Structure formats: C-alpha cells, structure tokens
C-alpha cells in the first residue's frame, strides 16, 4: 500500500513547481485541478450531472468554468450544489489513481486540502509556503490578476500561518534549489520512517 502524501499551499506559494519536483524524484503525482479539468471536459463524468443541475453551465459537451463563475456570482447558494456534484467525483478519481500505484509514496496535490477536510485521508501533509510579499509578487505577475482578485482568493483559503502550523512537513519555496533540497529531505525522511515502522 502506497504512503499518501498530501501537498497543499495557498495561491502563489509554488505548489505546482514543488509537485513537479516530487515527480522529478520519481513519485507518482495526482493533481486535483487536472482531475477537475478531466471531469469537466468532453465525456467527463461531471458533464451530465452538471447539465441536469445547471443546464447553462454545459457548452459543446463540456462544463464551462466561465459559466460556473457567472452562476456562482449570480447565486452564491449554487456553489455548495456544484461542490456536491464535483467533490465525490474528484474523490473517486483520486482513489482510483492511488489504488493503481505500486510506488512506496504517492503525492496528492490538493489546493484546498485543509479547507475540504482532505487531510484525514492522508498519511502526512506537506505545506509549501513563501513570505507574503513573494506570494503577492508571484500572483500579481499573472496576466489579468489584480490585488482585489488576490484578496478575494486569499479570503476563501485557510491562512498560510494556520496551514504551516498544521503541516507535517514544510517546504519554503523562496529559491528553487532550497525547495528541491527540501523535497528530497521529505522523501528521505518518509522512506526512513517506512523502513523503521
């Protein structure tokens, strides 16, 4: 049975880059965002249930994220209904991925891990973090991103300080070299603990 290592962190903390570093070290990586894209894509498992609940959210056989944003903006009560459709499908996708793994450690990249209570299904959690000014600079460098949008996103996420306090492992992503060294140290520590168990 593979060791489930959850990876999370707030927007702009370097989570995707860190996940790629774990993949470079040979770990299989499941990406929650990629799973949602598959589920929303043509033929995806979320398309028909979403069409039944929100017909205007489906166009050309796929779920439109832009349409979902408009639906939620017009009716905030729609969000829990959307999540009730998508979250179980994402969990099924994750469980199928984990069941197929023979690696000693599998990385599960889940942006809202703590917010959704997903840490209960992990053997350990890695939080990626960076100073607030580094985070803001990274996010505001994205095309079309504004400070107001960043503040809205941060308001929906658990504060970084709380994630750091709850983490089993912490990776600072200020420099790529330091992050890569920390990734290797996390893997080594887990493998030592698995050997000693």
Secondary structure, 3 states (H helix, E strand, C coil): CCEEEEEECCCCCCHHHHHHHHHHCCCEEEEHHHHHHHHHCCCCHHHHHHHHHCHHHEECCEECHHHHHHHHHHCCCHHHHHHHHHHHHHHHHHHHHHHCCCCCEEEEECCCCCCCCHHHHCCEEEEEECCHHHHHHHHHCCCCCCHHHHHHHHHHCCCHHHHHHHCCEEEECCCHHHHHHHHHHHHHHHHHHHHHC
